[in-house]
Amino acid sequence: MHVLSESQRRNLEIEKLERAQLEANLSNLKEQMSPHFLFNTLNTLSAITQDRQVKEYVSEIASVYRYMLIHNKLSLVPLESELSFIKSYLHIIRTRMGSAIVIDINVDERWMQAKIPPLTLQLLLENAIKHNVASVSNPLRIVLYNDGAHLVISNSLNPKKASYLSTGVGLHNLMTRYQLLFARNITIEKTTAGFTVKLPIINHEDSDHRR
């Protein structure tokens, strides 16, 4: 009976994880076009332009989209891969927002092989950008660093005045995935000065044990 109960529990966990992963996939797919169409368009744009900045911008868009297509179906990726993807993503954001956004990334090299659900950092960065006003005179400041056993993403707060309906699905989905994958909780802290999310740093042994 104990073995049967444990098997049922594991099956339920797997179903929840698959559901959470499906919701994450659908959320990202809503923002995507046909892969072939998009890549052909990007290649064409890169070929016809002589502007170096445009070529760089197109290259970063292609890198972001390629990462999303390849890694979005995986449960875990190395932090090193996620940070590399984030650098391409941030190039696009900085091109769009200029000096209205200031981002500082400082993560120890020793954590590069730690595991993280794909697109986690992109979700948190996009949330910060989506919910806050940013200007040259009052830029949105985001810091990403490791603190002990946590990866910390913190941003300044300057909430948009216009009413914005947020379901909180992204954060809830992320919390669910950490629970199912690692039996660990993420920490969310909000003050008048800023909004912070702390992600447990999961080493290779922890991720293998949960599998």
Backbone as a chain_set.jsonl record, in Angstrom:
{"seq": "MHVLSESQRRNLEIEKLERAQLEANLSNLKEQMSPHFLFNTLNTLSAITQDRQVKEYVSEIASVYRYMLIHNKLSLVPLESELSFIKSYLHIIRTRMGSAIVIDINVDERWMQAKIPPLTLQLLLENAIKHNVASVSNPLRIVLYNDGAHLVISNSLNPKKASYLSTGVGLHNLMTRYQLLFARNITIEKTTAGFTVKLPIINHEDSDHRR", "coords": {"N": [[0.832, -1.203, 0.0], [1.977, 1.179, 0.766], [3.92, 1.534, -1.232], [2.262, 1.738, -3.455], [0.854, 4.075, -2.816], [2.952, 5.928, -2.827], [3.68, 5.784, -5.483], [1.37, 6.786, -6.709], [1.448, 9.367, -5.723], [3.787, 10.356, -6.922], [3.043, 10.186, -9.593], [1.031, 12.083, -9.632], [2.508, 14.375, -9.092], [4.071, 14.465, -11.395], [2.075, 14.911, -13.309], [1.213, 17.468, -12.51], [3.533, 18.931, -12.936], [3.848, 18.632, -15.693], [1.568, 19.984, -16.489], [2.12, 22.565, -15.562], [4.376, 23.098, -17.096], [3.245, 23.028, -19.629], [1.531, 25.231, -19.49], [3.427, 27.243, -19.296], [4.672, 26.94, -21.765], [2.534, 27.549, -23.52], [2.071, 30.182, -22.821], [4.38, 31.411, -23.753], [4.24, 30.75, -26.433], [2.165, 32.306, -27.34], [3.368, 34.672, -27.867], [4.856, 34.19, -30.053], [5.718, 33.76, -33.534], [5.356, 31.886, -36.6], [8.082, 29.7, -36.669], [9.765, 29.246, -38.967], [8.969, 31.294, -40.686], [9.653, 33.554, -39.175], [12.483, 33.267, -38.829], [13.31, 33.315, -41.497], [12.532, 35.888, -42.16], [14.156, 37.412, -40.428], [16.712, 36.704, -41.373], [16.569, 37.727, -43.944], [16.255, 40.465, -43.421], [18.698, 41.0, -42.155], [20.403, 40.549, -44.273], [19.79, 42.532, -46.149], [20.276, 44.954, -44.961], [22.748, 47.456, -44.294], [23.493, 48.57, -42.016], [25.318, 48.465, -39.07], [24.377, 48.365, -36.396], [21.737, 47.56, -36.74], [22.139, 45.023, -37.827], [23.349, 43.752, -35.612], [21.26, 43.902, -33.786], [19.272, 42.346, -35.025], [20.613, 39.909, -35.019], [20.707, 39.347, -32.263], [17.972, 39.1, -31.7], [17.415, 36.792, -33.17], [18.988, 34.982, -31.719], [17.695, 34.982, -29.227], [15.179, 33.965, -29.937], [15.864, 31.472, -30.962], [16.891, 30.195, -28.688], [14.558, 30.065, -27.114], [12.972, 28.325, -28.628], [14.49, 25.957, -28.604], [15.021, 25.356, -25.88], [12.685, 25.672, -24.43], [11.058, 23.453, -24.068], [12.33, 21.92, -22.261], [12.853, 20.791, -18.877], [14.852, 21.703, -17.187], [17.767, 23.817, -17.301], [21.288, 24.648, -17.568], [22.481, 27.283, -15.476], [24.336, 28.892, -16.678], [23.663, 28.77, -19.428], [21.167, 30.0, -19.36], [21.846, 32.586, -18.513], [23.412, 33.422, -20.65], [21.497, 33.525, -22.648], [19.916, 35.545, -21.54], [21.559, 37.77, -21.835], [21.415, 38.274, -24.58], [18.696, 38.817, -24.73], [18.567, 41.102, -23.109], [20.021, 42.873, -24.635], [18.213, 43.495, -26.628], [16.215, 44.705, -25.085], [17.6, 46.923, -24.03], [18.157, 48.297, -26.367], [15.637, 49.089, -27.035], [14.797, 50.59, -24.799], [16.898, 52.173, -23.996], [18.748, 54.432, -21.938], [16.823, 54.386, -20.019], [16.66, 52.166, -18.587], [18.536, 50.321, -16.261], [20.714, 47.756, -15.754], [22.29, 45.347, -13.782], [24.392, 42.599, -13.606], [25.714, 40.116, -11.634], [27.017, 37.298, -10.998], [28.465, 34.561, -9.372], [31.078, 32.63, -10.822], [31.249, 29.989, -10.073], [28.686, 29.005, -9.857], [27.699, 28.472, -12.328], [26.949, 26.032, -13.469], [24.745, 25.308, -12.077], [21.247, 24.41, -11.804], [18.279, 25.56, -13.482], [14.872, 26.354, -14.203], [14.033, 26.791, -17.634], [13.824, 30.061, -19.136], [13.167, 31.374, -16.831], [14.501, 33.668, -15.75], [14.002, 35.515, -17.749], [11.245, 35.806, -17.557], [11.004, 37.05, -15.034], [12.433, 39.433, -15.416], [10.949, 40.577, -17.477], [8.522, 40.953, -16.154], [9.239, 42.963, -14.333], [9.783, 45.075, -16.079], [7.334, 45.356, -17.336], [5.548, 46.195, -15.349], [6.414, 48.598, -14.306], [7.09, 52.129, -14.472], [9.474, 53.641, -16.544], [12.078, 55.89, -17.148], [14.455, 58.226, -18.566], [15.189, 60.086, -16.672], [14.334, 58.853, -14.379], [15.252, 55.989, -14.109], [14.503, 52.457, -14.532], [15.805, 50.198, -12.328], [17.544, 47.207, -12.2], [18.853, 44.42, -10.563], [20.82, 41.503, -10.633], [22.006, 38.827, -8.916], [24.006, 36.508, -6.944], [23.328, 35.35, -3.682], [24.474, 33.865, -1.054], [22.778, 30.898, -0.826], [20.999, 31.536, -2.786], [19.698, 32.808, -5.89], [19.27, 36.057, -6.765], [16.911, 38.403, -7.869], [16.248, 41.665, -8.226], [14.32, 44.642, -8.36], [13.832, 48.19, -8.774], [10.989, 50.129, -7.648], [8.438, 51.698, -9.362], [5.53, 51.94, -9.862], [3.233, 51.588, -12.594], [0.812, 54.069, -13.309], [-1.596, 53.759, -14.663], [-4.333, 51.512, -14.6], [-3.624, 48.137, -14.375], [-4.289, 44.954, -15.276], [-3.275, 42.193, -13.672], [-2.76, 38.796, -13.548], [-1.0, 37.271, -12.191], [-0.131, 34.823, -12.996], [2.32, 34.046, -14.114], [4.303, 34.2, -12.011], [3.116, 32.488, -10.144], [3.131, 30.122, -11.583], [5.871, 29.731, -11.789], [6.539, 29.331, -9.091], [5.187, 26.932, -8.665], [6.584, 25.202, -10.368], [9.152, 25.142, -9.192], [8.513, 23.932, -6.784], [7.618, 21.386, -7.628], [9.774, 20.417, -9.114], [12.011, 20.603, -7.396], [11.153, 20.537, -4.762], [11.331, 22.905, -3.361], [10.986, 26.312, -2.226], [10.389, 29.489, -3.747], [11.256, 32.851, -2.861], [9.444, 35.799, -2.31], [9.632, 39.222, -2.047], [8.314, 42.352, -1.224], [8.667, 45.798, -0.986], [8.37, 49.323, -0.205], [10.38, 50.353, -1.638], [11.343, 48.472, -3.464], [11.103, 45.405, -5.458], [11.615, 42.025, -4.965], [12.808, 38.839, -5.918], [13.77, 35.7, -4.807], [15.544, 32.96, -5.802], [16.06, 29.577, -5.107], [19.317, 28.244, -5.341], [20.08, 25.571, -7.293], [22.032, 22.808, -7.229], [23.828, 20.364, -9.25], [23.561, 17.805, -8.106], [21.253, 18.022, -6.501], [19.235, 18.395, -8.422], [19.411, 16.0, -9.859], [18.656, 14.218, -7.86], [15.939, 14.795, -7.424], [14.877, 13.97, -9.822]], "CA": [[0.0, 0.0, 0.0], [2.871, 2.345, 0.812], [4.524, 1.673, -2.561], [1.194, 2.211, -4.341], [0.591, 5.471, -2.465], [4.09, 6.717, -3.291], [3.586, 5.819, -6.945], [0.292, 7.707, -7.053], [1.916, 10.725, -5.419], [4.743, 10.738, -7.951], [2.291, 10.398, -10.832], [0.34, 13.364, -9.49], [3.535, 15.409, -9.238], [4.429, 14.517, -12.812], [0.966, 15.55, -14.014], [1.236, 18.89, -12.182], [4.685, 19.522, -13.598], [3.533, 18.697, -17.119], [0.58, 21.045, -16.663], [2.825, 23.84, -15.381], [5.243, 23.287, -18.256], [2.367, 23.326, -20.752], [1.087, 26.612, -19.335], [4.57, 28.094, -19.637], [4.838, 26.855, -23.219], [1.448, 28.275, -24.168], [2.281, 31.601, -22.564], [5.42, 31.891, -24.658], [3.802, 30.576, -27.807], [1.3, 33.419, -27.692], [4.218, 35.772, -28.317], [5.706, 33.711, -31.133], [5.192, 33.562, -34.867], [5.886, 30.669, -37.196], [9.547, 29.725, -36.598], [10.369, 29.374, -40.292], [8.675, 32.637, -41.189], [10.434, 34.532, -38.414], [13.898, 33.154, -39.133], [13.507, 33.78, -42.868], [12.414, 37.346, -42.127], [15.358, 37.943, -39.792], [17.835, 36.514, -42.283], [16.403, 38.68, -45.042], [16.534, 41.798, -42.887], [20.139, 41.097, -41.914], [21.092, 40.552, -45.565], [19.541, 43.743, -46.94], [20.715, 46.158, -44.27], [24.186, 47.689, -44.161], [23.688, 49.216, -40.726], [25.894, 47.519, -38.111], [23.505, 48.239, -35.228], [20.574, 46.752, -37.138], [22.607, 43.638, -37.943], [23.53, 43.238, -34.259], [19.934, 43.759, -33.182], [18.641, 41.184, -35.649], [21.329, 38.724, -34.536], [20.273, 39.073, -30.886], [16.596, 38.598, -31.774], [17.506, 35.402, -33.621], [19.532, 34.193, -30.606], [16.625, 34.849, -28.24], [14.13, 33.081, -30.444], [16.432, 30.126, -31.073], [16.937, 29.644, -27.327], [13.196, 29.753, -26.687], [12.506, 27.147, -29.349], [15.257, 24.762, -28.237], [15.04, 25.067, -24.447], [11.399, 25.863, -23.764], [10.434, 22.17, -23.782], [13.115, 21.246, -21.23], [12.505, 21.122, -17.491], [15.97, 22.395, -16.546], [18.935, 24.181, -18.103], [22.346, 25.227, -16.734], [22.377, 28.725, -15.273], [25.201, 29.51, -17.679], [22.886, 28.912, -20.666], [20.108, 30.985, -19.124], [22.464, 33.909, -18.466], [23.815, 33.744, -22.018], [20.247, 33.916, -23.315], [19.488, 36.817, -20.972], [22.384, 38.835, -22.403], [20.809, 38.609, -25.87], [17.396, 39.419, -24.431], [18.789, 42.446, -22.579], [20.458, 43.722, -25.741], [16.973, 43.954, -27.267], [15.558, 45.618, -24.148], [18.377, 48.171, -23.958], [17.962, 48.995, -27.632], [14.29, 49.664, -26.989], [14.585, 51.513, -23.692], [18.04, 53.056, -23.815], [19.193, 54.683, -20.564], [15.68, 54.315, -19.102], [16.79, 50.932, -17.81], [19.902, 50.033, -15.808], [20.728, 46.365, -15.299], [23.604, 44.888, -13.309], [24.424, 41.154, -13.383], [26.945, 39.713, -10.948], [26.811, 35.937, -10.501], [29.736, 33.848, -9.244], [31.363, 31.639, -11.854], [31.094, 28.619, -9.538], [27.291, 28.585, -9.93], [27.279, 28.439, -13.731], [26.345, 24.743, -13.826], [23.516, 25.098, -11.297], [20.095, 24.194, -12.672], [17.191, 26.525, -13.387], [13.877, 26.163, -15.257], [14.301, 27.733, -18.717], [13.05, 31.3, -19.273], [12.838, 31.915, -15.513], [15.014, 35.026, -15.599], [13.3, 36.36, -18.716], [9.926, 36.085, -16.983], [11.133, 38.0, -13.94], [12.839, 40.711, -15.984], [9.81, 41.121, -18.219], [7.562, 41.425, -15.151], [9.719, 44.244, -13.811], [9.627, 46.076, -17.138], [5.915, 45.507, -17.654], [4.765, 46.785, -14.263], [7.005, 49.826, -13.792], [7.409, 53.249, -15.348], [10.914, 53.836, -16.667], [12.437, 57.067, -17.934], [15.863, 58.583, -18.451], [15.357, 60.798, -15.401], [14.037, 57.918, -13.293], [15.368, 54.681, -14.767], [14.21, 51.204, -13.84], [17.061, 49.554, -11.957], [17.401, 45.773, -11.941], [20.109, 43.751, -10.226], [20.763, 40.04, -10.609], [23.228, 38.388, -8.256], [23.833, 35.373, -6.028], [23.477, 35.697, -2.27], [24.43, 32.589, -0.347], [22.186, 29.788, -1.573], [19.913, 32.05, -3.626], [19.88, 33.715, -7.011], [18.388, 37.163, -6.404], [16.549, 39.363, -8.905], [15.588, 42.756, -7.522], [14.131, 45.836, -9.179], [13.243, 49.364, -8.14], [9.542, 50.203, -7.855], [7.771, 52.92, -9.788], [4.389, 51.294, -10.521], [2.481, 52.335, -13.595], [-0.407, 54.667, -12.765], [-2.763, 53.173, -15.333], [-4.728, 50.222, -14.033], [-3.086, 47.021, -15.151], [-4.817, 43.702, -14.75], [-2.26, 41.148, -13.615], [-3.299, 37.57, -12.95], [0.05, 36.637, -11.394], [0.041, 33.444, -13.454], [3.733, 33.762, -14.335], [4.972, 33.918, -10.739], [2.51, 31.281, -9.555], [3.628, 28.998, -12.361], [7.266, 29.542, -11.412], [6.53, 28.734, -7.762], [4.766, 25.539, -8.813], [7.654, 24.431, -10.997], [10.21, 24.926, -8.202], [8.017, 22.957, -5.82], [7.542, 20.063, -8.235], [11.094, 19.974, -9.56], [13.028, 20.556, -6.354], [10.541, 20.619, -3.433], [11.878, 24.12, -2.765], [10.146, 27.489, -2.422], [11.012, 30.764, -4.071], [10.877, 33.89, -1.903], [9.044, 37.058, -2.94], [9.613, 40.313, -1.074], [7.932, 43.641, -1.804], [8.713, 46.932, -0.077], [8.09, 50.571, -0.918], [11.55, 50.686, -2.456], [11.65, 47.536, -4.528], [10.477, 44.087, -5.561], [12.712, 41.065, -5.014], [12.51, 37.405, -5.985], [14.944, 34.888, -4.49], [15.421, 31.602, -6.318], [17.061, 28.655, -4.548], [20.307, 27.754, -6.293], [19.997, 24.118, -7.299], [23.213, 22.217, -7.84], [23.585, 19.194, -10.101], [23.135, 16.656, -7.303], [19.875, 18.249, -6.086], [18.338, 18.181, -9.552], [19.408, 14.569, -10.154], [17.939, 13.515, -6.802], [14.505, 14.966, -7.63], [14.481, 13.188, -10.975]], "C": [[0.873, 1.262, 0.0], [3.485, 2.615, -0.562], [3.509, 2.236, -3.541], [0.909, 3.685, -4.091], [1.707, 6.384, -2.967], [4.059, 6.863, -4.811], [2.507, 6.795, -7.397], [0.713, 9.151, -6.822], [2.864, 11.224, -6.498], [4.037, 11.009, -9.272], [1.564, 11.736, -10.808], [1.314, 14.52, -9.654], [3.916, 15.587, -10.692], [3.343, 15.22, -13.613], [0.955, 17.051, -13.767], [2.377, 19.595, -12.899], [4.439, 19.668, -15.092], [2.536, 19.81, -17.404], [1.23, 22.415, -16.553], [3.708, 24.145, -16.585], [4.412, 23.65, -19.48], [1.889, 24.768, -20.69], [2.206, 27.581, -19.694], [4.793, 28.113, -21.142], [3.792, 27.679, -23.945], [1.618, 29.772, -24.008], [3.315, 32.174, -23.519], [5.004, 31.78, -26.122], [2.891, 31.699, -28.272], [2.092, 34.582, -28.264], [5.043, 35.396, -29.549], [4.961, 33.615, -32.459], [5.698, 32.22, -35.369], [7.412, 30.72, -37.195], [10.21, 29.962, -37.959], [10.163, 30.779, -40.859], [9.555, 33.672, -40.49], [11.911, 34.469, -38.774], [14.202, 33.627, -40.554], [13.46, 35.306, -42.929], [13.66, 37.981, -41.532], [16.573, 37.825, -40.701], [17.785, 37.504, -43.44], [16.754, 40.09, -44.594], [18.026, 42.002, -42.676], [20.904, 41.218, -43.229], [20.946, 41.891, -46.293], [20.021, 45.017, -46.256], [22.236, 46.243, -44.224], [24.531, 48.308, -42.808], [24.171, 48.199, -39.692], [24.986, 47.294, -36.912], [22.276, 47.384, -35.54], [20.97, 45.284, -37.232], [22.771, 43.0, -36.557], [22.182, 42.973, -33.594], [19.213, 42.524, -33.722], [19.285, 39.89, -35.16], [20.886, 38.351, -33.129], [18.835, 38.554, -30.848], [16.602, 37.121, -32.173], [18.019, 34.504, -32.494], [18.474, 33.942, -29.546], [15.593, 33.835, -28.703], [14.616, 31.638, -30.55], [16.479, 29.444, -29.709], [15.548, 29.216, -26.864], [12.684, 28.488, -27.353], [13.179, 25.873, -28.865], [15.036, 24.368, -26.784], [13.674, 25.112, -23.769], [10.729, 24.546, -23.386], [11.188, 21.391, -22.698], [12.648, 21.663, -19.841], [13.576, 21.974, -16.843], [17.058, 22.719, -17.563], [20.022, 24.679, -17.157], [22.154, 26.738, -16.621], [23.218, 29.474, -16.302], [24.46, 29.747, -18.99], [21.817, 29.986, -20.523], [20.682, 32.404, -19.118], [22.927, 34.353, -19.852], [22.611, 34.209, -22.83], [19.804, 35.301, -22.848], [20.295, 37.98, -21.546], [21.848, 39.252, -23.779], [19.473, 39.305, -25.673], [17.565, 40.863, -23.966], [19.304, 43.401, -23.654], [19.237, 44.316, -26.454], [16.277, 44.983, -26.386], [16.278, 46.961, -24.096], [18.234, 48.975, -25.244], [16.618, 49.715, -27.637], [14.167, 50.771, -25.958], [15.738, 52.477, -23.442], [18.436, 53.198, -22.354], [18.041, 54.732, -19.569], [15.708, 53.038, -18.277], [18.263, 50.687, -17.499], [19.906, 48.634, -15.203], [22.144, 45.948, -14.944], [23.519, 43.399, -12.991], [25.768, 40.783, -12.773], [26.717, 38.361, -10.269], [28.15, 35.212, -10.493], [29.867, 32.756, -10.308], [31.083, 30.212, -11.355], [29.668, 28.098, -9.605], [26.811, 28.377, -11.363], [26.616, 27.117, -14.142], [25.144, 24.394, -12.947], [22.328, 25.028, -12.251], [18.988, 25.221, -12.413], [16.168, 26.209, -14.477], [14.1, 27.19, -16.369], [13.317, 28.896, -18.739], [12.622, 31.898, -17.938], [13.263, 33.378, -15.393], [14.313, 35.992, -16.556], [11.929, 36.75, -18.18], [10.012, 37.165, -15.91], [11.545, 39.386, -14.437], [11.677, 41.375, -16.718], [8.733, 41.636, -17.276], [7.956, 42.803, -14.625], [9.496, 45.358, -14.829], [8.153, 46.384, -17.388], [5.159, 46.305, -16.608], [5.288, 48.131, -13.765], [7.224, 50.875, -14.875], [8.926, 53.408, -15.373], [11.184, 55.032, -17.575], [13.916, 57.358, -17.733], [16.124, 59.253, -17.109], [15.116, 59.898, -14.187], [14.06, 56.496, -13.848], [14.933, 53.516, -13.878], [15.539, 50.504, -13.581], [16.809, 48.098, -11.557], [18.776, 45.199, -11.626], [19.865, 42.244, -10.139], [22.086, 39.547, -10.039], [22.943, 37.154, -7.41], [24.139, 35.819, -4.612], [23.347, 34.409, -1.468], [23.878, 31.496, -1.239], [21.07, 30.24, -2.497], [20.43, 32.885, -4.795], [18.83, 34.809, -6.832], [18.169, 38.088, -7.594], [15.716, 40.443, -8.237], [15.457, 43.962, -8.434], [13.529, 46.968, -8.358], [11.752, 49.409, -8.476], [9.117, 51.613, -8.232], [6.544, 52.483, -10.584], [3.681, 52.206, -11.515], [1.169, 52.832, -12.994], [-1.66, 54.031, -13.36], [-3.063, 51.814, -14.736], [-4.25, 49.115, -14.957], [-3.545, 45.723, -14.51], [-3.749, 42.627, -14.826], [-2.828, 39.938, -12.888], [-2.264, 36.892, -12.05], [0.326, 35.205, -11.807], [1.52, 33.094, -13.591], [4.463, 33.394, -13.058], [4.427, 32.659, -10.087], [3.026, 30.034, -10.263], [5.07, 28.682, -11.991], [7.376, 28.892, -10.034], [6.176, 27.258, -7.827], [5.879, 24.68, -9.381], [8.807, 24.156, -10.015], [9.789, 23.905, -7.155], [8.072, 21.544, -6.399], [8.915, 19.53, -8.638], [12.062, 19.736, -8.411], [12.48, 20.454, -4.931], [11.121, 21.808, -2.66], [10.953, 25.29, -3.085], [10.97, 28.675, -2.887], [10.484, 31.803, -3.077], [10.572, 35.184, -2.643], [8.925, 38.123, -1.863], [9.273, 41.624, -1.786], [7.947, 44.705, -0.724], [8.358, 48.187, -0.872], [9.218, 50.924, -1.874], [11.776, 49.734, -3.62], [10.912, 46.219, -4.43], [11.59, 43.078, -5.794], [12.187, 39.635, -5.068], [13.813, 36.653, -5.74], [14.684, 33.443, -4.918], [16.471, 30.715, -5.663], [18.035, 28.214, -5.644], [20.357, 26.236, -6.182], [21.233, 23.551, -7.981], [22.846, 20.938, -8.574], [23.045, 18.018, -9.302], [21.674, 16.808, -6.872], [18.914, 17.941, -7.217], [18.266, 16.712, -9.927], [18.591, 13.8, -9.127], [16.436, 13.608, -7.017], [14.035, 14.175, -8.834], [14.359, 11.716, -10.633]], "O": [[0.567, 2.258, -0.656], [3.564, 3.761, -1.006], [3.833, 3.097, -4.358], [0.743, 4.459, -5.034], [1.445, 7.477, -3.471], [4.371, 7.923, -5.353], [2.702, 7.543, -8.355], [0.388, 10.042, -7.607], [2.766, 12.368, -6.94], [4.386, 11.948, -9.987], [1.487, 12.434, -11.819], [0.988, 15.528, -10.281], [4.068, 16.71, -11.173], [3.64, 16.028, -14.493], [0.719, 17.831, -14.69], [2.218, 20.706, -13.405], [4.775, 20.691, -15.69], [2.632, 20.497, -18.421], [0.94, 23.317, -17.338], [3.787, 25.286, -17.041], [4.825, 24.487, -20.283], [1.843, 25.455, -21.71], [1.966, 28.615, -20.318], [5.068, 29.162, -21.726], [4.112, 28.42, -24.874], [1.349, 30.542, -24.93], [3.154, 33.28, -24.034], [5.373, 32.616, -26.946], [2.847, 32.014, -29.461], [1.57, 35.379, -29.044], [5.84, 36.201, -30.031], [3.747, 33.416, -32.5], [6.388, 31.5, -34.647], [7.986, 31.697, -37.677], [11.114, 30.789, -38.077], [11.075, 31.369, -41.438], [10.127, 34.553, -41.132], [12.533, 35.506, -39.003], [15.228, 34.265, -40.793], [14.236, 35.936, -43.647], [14.169, 38.971, -42.059], [17.377, 38.754, -40.786], [18.806, 38.046, -43.862], [17.459, 40.819, -45.292], [18.557, 43.068, -42.988], [21.925, 41.902, -43.3], [21.871, 42.332, -46.974], [20.157, 46.053, -46.906], [22.922, 45.225, -44.129], [25.699, 48.541, -42.495], [23.511, 47.185, -39.462], [24.834, 46.161, -36.454], [21.832, 46.589, -34.711], [20.238, 44.406, -36.778], [22.381, 41.851, -36.35], [21.99, 41.955, -32.929], [18.62, 41.757, -32.964], [18.597, 38.899, -34.916], [20.706, 37.17, -32.828], [18.515, 37.669, -30.054], [15.887, 36.306, -31.589], [17.536, 33.384, -32.331], [18.36, 32.834, -29.023], [15.187, 32.954, -27.945], [13.873, 30.7, -30.263], [16.149, 28.265, -29.585], [15.38, 28.138, -26.293], [12.032, 27.666, -26.708], [12.533, 24.834, -28.73], [14.88, 23.185, -26.478], [13.529, 24.635, -22.643], [9.907, 24.522, -22.47], [10.739, 20.328, -22.269], [12.112, 22.756, -19.658], [13.273, 22.862, -16.046], [17.249, 22.004, -18.547], [19.71, 25.097, -16.041], [21.714, 27.387, -17.57], [22.848, 30.563, -16.741], [24.608, 30.805, -19.601], [21.586, 30.778, -21.437], [20.067, 33.323, -19.66], [22.84, 35.534, -20.186], [22.698, 35.166, -23.6], [19.372, 36.127, -23.651], [19.754, 39.071, -21.723], [21.829, 40.439, -24.106], [19.159, 40.27, -26.37], [16.807, 41.745, -24.371], [19.051, 44.604, -23.588], [19.234, 45.488, -26.833], [15.804, 46.009, -26.875], [15.641, 48.014, -24.116], [18.196, 50.205, -25.206], [16.489, 50.814, -28.177], [13.51, 51.782, -26.207], [15.571, 53.484, -22.755], [18.461, 52.215, -21.613], [18.242, 55.079, -18.405], [14.886, 52.848, -17.381], [19.125, 50.828, -18.367], [19.178, 48.364, -14.247], [23.08, 46.17, -15.712], [22.675, 42.98, -12.199], [26.823, 41.095, -13.324], [26.283, 38.293, -9.119], [28.885, 35.24, -11.48], [28.906, 32.063, -10.641], [30.721, 29.336, -12.141], [29.438, 26.901, -9.435], [25.625, 28.129, -11.583], [25.808, 27.096, -15.07], [24.588, 23.301, -13.061], [22.396, 25.53, -13.373], [18.792, 25.683, -11.289], [16.559, 25.829, -15.58], [14.337, 28.36, -16.069], [12.141, 28.743, -18.409], [11.809, 32.822, -17.905], [12.472, 34.226, -14.98], [14.062, 37.147, -16.21], [11.5, 37.894, -18.333], [9.193, 38.084, -15.879], [11.058, 40.397, -13.932], [11.453, 42.579, -16.593], [8.095, 42.649, -17.563], [7.116, 43.694, -14.491], [9.069, 46.456, -14.472], [7.779, 47.533, -17.623], [4.218, 47.023, -16.946], [4.673, 48.745, -12.893], [7.503, 50.555, -16.031], [9.582, 53.318, -14.335], [10.584, 55.161, -18.643], [14.552, 56.802, -16.838], [17.156, 59.017, -16.482], [15.636, 60.155, -13.102], [13.012, 55.877, -14.034], [14.99, 53.586, -12.651], [16.306, 50.249, -14.51], [15.978, 47.804, -10.698], [19.746, 45.462, -12.337], [18.838, 41.788, -9.636], [23.151, 39.808, -10.598], [21.786, 36.797, -7.185], [25.086, 36.568, -4.371], [22.241, 33.922, -1.233], [24.446, 31.2, -2.29], [20.273, 29.418, -2.948], [21.45, 33.567, -4.699], [17.636, 34.519, -6.756], [19.124, 38.507, -8.249], [14.62, 40.18, -7.743], [16.373, 44.273, -9.196], [12.814, 46.739, -7.382], [11.307, 48.812, -9.456], [9.396, 52.581, -7.526], [6.501, 52.625, -11.807], [3.549, 53.412, -11.308], [0.499, 52.106, -12.26], [-2.648, 53.796, -12.664], [-2.152, 51.055, -14.406], [-4.453, 49.165, -16.17], [-3.23, 45.433, -13.356], [-3.363, 42.199, -15.914], [-3.314, 40.043, -11.762], [-2.614, 36.036, -11.237], [0.946, 34.45, -11.058], [1.937, 31.992, -13.235], [5.17, 32.386, -13.018], [5.185, 31.857, -9.542], [3.32, 29.022, -9.627], [5.452, 27.516, -11.889], [8.206, 28.006, -9.828], [6.778, 26.433, -7.14], [6.094, 23.555, -8.928], [9.37, 23.062, -10.012], [10.605, 23.109, -6.691], [8.522, 20.614, -5.731], [9.184, 18.335, -8.518], [12.842, 18.784, -8.439], [13.254, 20.301, -3.987], [11.367, 21.719, -1.457], [10.23, 25.269, -4.08], [12.115, 28.847, -2.469], [9.396, 31.646, -2.524], [11.345, 35.616, -3.499], [8.203, 37.947, -0.882], [9.863, 41.96, -2.813], [7.323, 44.546, 0.326], [8.079, 48.115, -2.068], [9.03, 51.703, -2.808], [12.332, 50.125, -4.646], [10.2, 45.948, -3.463], [12.409, 43.241, -6.698], [11.249, 39.273, -4.358], [14.83, 36.927, -6.377], [13.74, 32.798, -4.461], [17.652, 31.06, -5.66], [17.616, 27.855, -6.744], [20.639, 25.687, -5.117], [21.456, 23.784, -9.169], [21.702, 20.484, -8.527], [22.159, 17.307, -9.775], [20.93, 15.828, -6.876], [17.887, 17.297, -7.002], [17.196, 16.214, -10.275], [17.907, 12.837, -9.473], [15.722, 12.625, -6.821], [12.883, 13.743, -8.862], [14.03, 10.906, -11.5]]}, "num_chains": 1, "name": "protein.A"}
